[in-house]
């Protein structure tokens, strides 16, 4: 079932705001707090949210109909980055626990865990929307050529 234009607009707005938030986290935690782990995961979340935004815009403008290999690529990119995000979540959690860091410290690895989880969310959403948008075009007979 194809999403309505309102649903696509809301998804695109949420993705756009989240990409701005991810990029701002990258800048703040790079320049102010000098904590590269949180900055990297915030930046990754911003990039993945931007990819989801591009997927929504391309679906809205009907570009995916002629480029289904791009949807397959987005699906696999989402799977890979979700695995990377889960691995970094576990690593940052282990580092935070072994170093006895505070939950309220902005330089702690616990905040990196949060942004790893958010990156995982955006990676899974990228895979989910790529799968759904590809399924929307599956009934078209011309797809056999792609």
C-alpha positions in Angstrom: 0.0 0.0 0.0 1.4 3.3 -1.1 1.8 6.0 1.6 -0.3 9.2 1.2 1.4 12.5 0.3 0.8 13.7 3.9 2.6 10.7 5.3 5.5 11.2 2.9 5.6 14.9 3.8 5.7 14.1 7.5 8.4 11.4 7.0 10.4 13.9 4.9 10.1 16.6 7.5 11.1 14.3 10.3 14.1 13.1 8.3 15.1 16.6 7.5 14.9 17.8 11.1 16.8 14.7 12.3 19.6 15.3 9.7 20.0 18.9 10.9 20.1 17.6 14.5 22.7 15.0 13.7 24.9 17.5 11.9 24.6 20.0 14.8 25.6 17.2 17.2 28.6 16.5 15.0 29.7 20.2 15.1 29.0 20.8 18.8 30.7 17.6 20.1 33.6 18.2 17.7 34.3 21.8 18.5 32.9 22.4 22.0 33.3 19.1 23.9 36.1 17.6 21.8 34.5 14.1 22.0 35.0 12.4 18.7 33.0 9.3 19.4 29.8 11.1 20.1 30.5 13.5 17.2 31.1 10.6 14.8 27.9 8.8 15.8 25.8 12.0 15.6 27.3 12.7 12.2 26.5 9.2 11.0 22.9 9.6 12.3 22.6 12.8 10.4 23.9 11.3 7.1 21.6 8.3 7.4 18.6 10.6 8.1 19.6 12.6 5.0 19.7 9.4 3.0 16.2 8.6 4.2 15.1 12.1 3.3 16.5 11.6 -0.2 14.7 8.2 -0.5 11.4 9.9 0.4 11.9 12.8 -2.0 12.8 10.4 -4.8 9.7 8.3 -4.1 7.6 11.4 -4.0 8.9 12.5 -7.4 8.7 9.0 -8.8 12.4 8.6 -9.6 12.7 5.1 -8.0 10.5 3.6 -10.8 13.4 3.8 -13.2 16.3 3.1 -10.7 15.4 0.1 -8.6 19.0 -0.9 -8.1 19.4 2.2 -6.1 16.7 1.0 -3.7 18.4 -2.3 -3.4 21.6 -0.5 -2.6 19.9 1.6 0.0 18.5 -1.5 1.6 22.0 -3.1 1.9 23.6 0.1 3.1 21.0 0.3 5.8 21.7 -3.3 6.8 25.5 -2.7 7.0 25.2 0.5 9.0 22.7 -1.0 11.4 25.3 -3.7 12.1 28.0 -1.1 12.5 25.8 0.9 14.9 25.0 -2.1 17.0 28.7 -3.0 17.2 29.6 0.6 18.2 26.7 0.7 20.8 28.1 -2.4 22.4 31.7 -1.1 22.3 30.8 2.3 23.8 28.6 0.7 26.5 31.5 -1.6 27.5 33.9 1.4 27.5 31.6 3.5 29.6 31.0 0.7 32.1 34.7 -0.3 32.4 35.8 3.4 32.8 33.1 4.1 35.4 31.8 7.1 33.6 28.9 9.3 34.7 25.6 9.3 33.0 25.4 13.1 33.1 28.9 13.9 31.7 28.6 15.2 28.2 32.0 13.6 27.4 31.0 10.2 28.5 30.6 7.2 26.2 27.0 6.8 27.4 26.0 9.7 25.1 27.9 7.9 22.3 25.7 4.9 23.0 22.6 7.0 22.6 23.7 8.3 19.2 24.8 4.8 18.2 21.2 3.7 18.9 19.8 6.6 16.9 22.2 5.8 14.0 20.9 2.2 14.1 17.3 3.5 14.0 18.0 5.6 10.9 19.8 2.7 9.2 16.9 0.3 9.9 14.5 3.0 8.6 16.5 3.3 5.5 16.3 -0.4 4.9 12.6 -0.5 5.8 11.6 2.3 3.4 13.8 1.0 0.6 12.1 -2.4 1.0 8.6 -0.9 1.1 9.2 1.4 -1.9 10.7 -1.4 -3.9 7.6 -3.6 -3.1 5.3 -0.8 -4.3 6.9 -1.1 -7.7 7.0 -4.9 -7.8 3.7 -5.3 -9.5 4.8 -3.3 -12.6 5.6 -5.6 -15.4 8.4 -3.4 -16.8 10.5 -4.1 -13.8 11.7 -7.4 -15.3 14.1 -5.4 -17.4 15.8 -3.8 -14.4 
